[in-house]
C-alpha cells in the first residue's frame, strides 16, 4: 500500500475507532437495564463434579450471584474434570454492589466469577495481584533491613 | 525499597517504592541477589507491545533468598537460596499437571485480560503488564513470588549465583527450543539468535545428542561466544546467504531442527499504520527457518515478542510437511534438571552476564542491551 493508501487507511481506522468510542459512550449512557448475552460462559475445572459442587452447593463467588445467573454442570470428556457453565438470567436483579459495578457486560462478570471458582477449586485460593506502589503503604528506606513477620528470633 | 520502575513517559528510573507483601498463602518474599535483563523486555521498551503502566516494576529473571513465607508454603523456609521461574504457574491445573506450566490456567490474576490477548489465559510473568499476570518485577530489592512451592527452586550449594541466575528463564527457554523441536541423536540443528537463549538452545541441542549445531546471528561478538562457549559452528547473516550455507552444512537436506531464538523487534521502526493496527513485519528468522528446514523437519519458535505477522510462508510449511511449534519456557518442569546439569558442569551460563550494574544504574543496563547488542548479551543487576 502506498503512502496515500496508508494515510487513507489510518484515517479510516481512526474514524472507525472514533465512531466506536462515540457509540460506546452513547451505549454506556443508555445501558440501563443491561443487555444480557444469551450464550453460556464455560470453564473446565480439572476436578470431579463432587469437588466443584460439594453437596450440590454453588461455589463462591458464584453463590453471590444466586438468582441472577443460571448454572449448569457436566463431566468433561476424556477425564478432564468438570465443565462448569453459567449465564445471566434475562431481566435478573443483580445483587448488591454487583449491579453498580456491572456496566454493560454481565457476561464478563460471569466469566470472571467462573475463573475464580476454577482457581479456588484447583489451587485453594484466588490469586491476587501485587498492589501498585500507590496502593500500598510508605516505602522502606533503602538500606534499612526489611522487617519480616515470621523471621526467626535472633 | 528501591526498584526499577516505568515512568509516566515510558522511561525507566530507579525509585523508592513500598516493599512487596504476602498476598496469598502460597507466596514467599525473596530478597533479590541478582536480576537480569532479557530480550523479552525489549519489545516493551520499543513500544511494540502494550507497555506496563507508570510505577510498575520491571524484570523477571532472578534469584535470591527467601525472607518471608506464606502460611500455605511447604517446600521453602526462610534463608533458602532460590532461583525463581520467570513465569507464574499454579502446578494444579490440567496444563500444569501435564507438564505445560507456561499454559497454566491459573497463573494470572486477570484471566479474562489474558484471554482477550491470546484467546486463552496463559501463565503470568513477573515484571510485565497487568494483562500478563499482575506481578511486580524483580529489578528490585525484594519481590513477591506466588505459588512458591511450584515456581521457586533451592539452588545446589555447588552452583554459584552467576550460573544459577539463568536457570530462571534463559536456560529453560533454550532447553524448550531443543526439546520442543524434538532434537534426536545425530540431528543437524540450526539456531537463529546467539543471545542467551540461542546459545543455551544450541547447548541443549548438544546435550540431546545433536551431531552438528549451527548458530546464526549478525553480531560477530555473539557468534564468537557461541563458538567458544557452546562449540557451535556459526553463520554471520550480514555477509552470508543463510539458507544456502545451511544447505551446504547439512548435505543439501537442510537442518533437521530449526530453533528461532532471535528475540523481539527491539529496534524495528514501525510505521504509524503498523503501530495502529498492531502489525509487524514478518520476522526474518522464522521465515528463513521455514525455508531452510529439511522436509518433514521441525521449526520451534521461541520469540513471542512479534505478535502478529503477515506474509508467512504457509505454503512452504504444507509442501515440506513441516512441524511448526512454539512455546514459552516450562521452567517449573525443567529447572530442577537444569540445576543438576549446572552442578555437573554440563551447562555453563555465567559468561552470558556480560555486564554488571548496581540496581541504581539499571536503566543504563537496559540502554546498553538495547543500543549495543553486539557487546551486551545480558546486563545483571545487583540490588544489595
Interface residues (C-beta under 8 A of the other chain):
Chain A: X1 X6 X9 X10 X13 X14 X44 X46 X80 X81 X108 X111 X112 X115 X118 X119 X122 X123 X124 X125 X127 X128 X129 X130 X131 X132 X133 X134 X136 X137 X138 X139 X140 X141 X142 X146 X148 X149 X150 X151 X152
Chain B: X1 X2 X5 X15 X16 X17 X18 X19 X20 X21 X22 X23 X24 X25 X26 X29 X31 X53 X55 X56 X67 X68 X69 X72 X78 X90 X92 X93 X94 X97 X105 X106 X107 X108 X109 X110 X111 X112 X115 X121 X130 X133 X134 X135 X136 X141 X142 X144 X146 X147 X271 X272 X273 X276 X277
